């Protein structure tokens, strides 16, 4: 919800802000919530990907098009 990915030092940085700078109590948080939720994200719709100047990964787009049967193999 904060727009941070669960990777790198984001968790450590966030904890430092919450604990040291803002002094927000966190005892009520469930530390295993993310694991149970699965951290799955919904894929971006093709109508938002197939636009001019899209920054979506070419390899990811090709994989999606193959998987959905919208692109045939060149071989």
C-alpha positions as semicolon CSV with decimal commas, in nm:
position;residue;x (nm);y (nm);z (nm)
1;X;0,000;0,000;0,000
2;X;0,300;0,227;0,041
3;X;0,433;0,155;-0,304
4;X;0,744;-0,021;-0,177
5;X;0,855;-0,353;-0,317
6;X;0,942;-0,626;-0,065
7;X;1,304;-0,635;-0,178
8;X;1,639;-0,479;-0,110
9;X;1,659;-0,257;0,195
10;X;1,304;-0,121;0,177
11;X;1,185;-0,314;0,483
12;X;1,485;-0,208;0,691
13;X;1,451;0,156;0,584
14;X;1,078;0,158;0,657
15;X;1,133;0,002;1,001
16;X;1,395;0,267;1,081
17;X;1,148;0,545;0,996
18;X;0,862;0,385;1,187
19;X;1,062;0,290;1,496
20;X;1,317;0,568;1,531
21;X;1,187;0,873;1,351
22;X;0,808;0,855;1,374
23;X;0,792;0,635;1,687
24;X;0,476;0,458;1,571
25;X;0,378;0,151;1,779
26;X;0,385;-0,168;1,567
27;X;0,313;-0,443;1,821
28;X;-0,030;-0,502;1,666
29;X;0,113;-0,578;1,319
30;X;0,117;-0,939;1,199
31;X;0,472;-1,019;1,079
32;X;0,355;-1,313;0,865
33;X;0,076;-1,132;0,681
34;X;0,273;-1,091;0,358
35;X;0,367;-1,459;0,347
36;X;0,007;-1,572;0,387
37;X;-0,112;-1,324;0,128
38;X;0,142;-1,451;-0,123
39;X;0,257;-1,109;-0,246
40;X;0,083;-1,170;-0,577
41;X;0,010;-0,880;-0,801
42;X;-0,239;-0,854;-1,082
43;X;-0,083;-0,827;-1,426
44;X;-0,123;-0,498;-1,605
45;X;-0,397;-0,521;-1,867
46;X;-0,283;-0,548;-2,227
47;X;-0,484;-0,236;-2,313
48;X;-0,244;-0,042;-2,088
49;X;0,066;-0,222;-2,218
50;X;0,001;-0,204;-2,593
51;X;0,029;0,173;-2,618
52;X;0,285;0,400;-2,777
53;X;0,595;0,464;-2,561
54;X;0,508;0,185;-2,318
55;X;0,787;0,099;-2,073
56;X;0,666;-0,261;-2,031
57;X;0,938;-0,523;-2,078
58;X;0,956;-0,657;-2,436
59;X;1,041;-1,009;-2,319
60;X;0,755;-1,004;-2,069
61;X;0,514;-0,882;-2,336
62;X;0,623;-1,151;-2,583
63;X;0,579;-1,420;-2,316
64;X;0,228;-1,293;-2,235
65;X;0,131;-1,279;-2,603
66;X;0,258;-1,636;-2,658
67;X;0,081;-1,761;-2,344
68;X;-0,249;-1,604;-2,447
69;X;-0,222;-1,731;-2,804
70;X;-0,205;-1,382;-2,953
71;X;0,139;-1,437;-3,107
72;X;0,264;-1,741;-3,296
73;X;0,616;-1,874;-3,284
74;X;0,831;-1,761;-3,580
75;X;0,992;-2,106;-3,604
